[in-house]
């Protein structure tokens, strides 16, 4: 995690030139598995060694939980494929038709048993075994079966000993930073709009870094799916990602309106008039400011609830606040008119809508954690 911008850095080695070189744990494990398999085949005179090495490669897993959870399934699939290959080979011989039939039967059996995730591994075994020379089928079949199980054993051991970093931990850390940065971006966009009457210039902040971080955390979420349990509340994780995306998109929309508002006021008013805002519109901005502070408190509460992994109560719609906002709009409507009024009304309405969205989504997340 980059402490300066909260950006997740996963398995990256930076050269002096600033370029990234990616050396993933799975890359190292795969190379080690191939080397180990060939050395063991040479040591115990098991042939063909290439079949053992290929089996080791296709059985490598890219996460700790996957390697542990799928170990018995991998063994079962290979046992089923080896048994099926020997039966078909003895009854029908080793030929393209028997190989195709073996693949079909294996797929049907794996789907029936619930081993659909290991079908590819079993197909590789069937092809290797049933491709044995017909003249000495049993001898070659047993030799190839032995090499396949050697490769499988090497893969399982290396998966267990040389485990890659846990994606779930990276996901939760990255998601926490993402929520902090995107909510801050959204709250700052609200603050800037409210204070735009005091601005003579405004440059929209670029959310590119936030979007990059969002993409990284979304990718981590996909990689960590097998490690996520019911206790981790996967639905809440998805909702947090969704609200982070919304904070970026809606904050960007508010910043665009703020830039337009500042430019429009500069073109229409003198430097002295720029700071003159009627009392009724000040009232609306004050109500929006109160709403922003309420939202900031909700976001802080959500952060605490996630960190402590416990509910902090149920939250409901703040009807009293929105009645106050409606009254402020009515007061303003009685006093102003014209093109500037219509533009300002549309902008205030959009900002209020975005604020309402953020408050509702944050409360919905808190209520989801309550369950």
ABEGO torsion letter per residue (X at the ends): XBAAAGBBBBGBBBBAAGBBBBBBAAAAAAAAAAAAAAAAAAAAGBOBAAAAAAAAAAABBABAAAAAAAAAAAAAAAAAAAAAAAAAAAAAEBBAAAAAAAAAAAAAAAAAAGAAAAAAAAAAAAAAAAABBAABAAAAAAAAAAAAAAAAAAAAAAAAABBBBBAAAAAAAAAAAAAAAAAAAAAAAAAAAAAAAABABBBBBBAAAAAAAAAAAAAAAAAAAAABBAAAGAAAAAAAAAAAAAAAAAAAAAAAAAAAAAAAAAAABBAAAAABBBAAAAAAAAAAAAAAAAAAAAAAAAAAAAAAGBBAEBBBBBAAAAAAAAAAAAAAAAABBEAAAAAAAAAAAAAAAAAAAAAAAAAAAAAAAAX
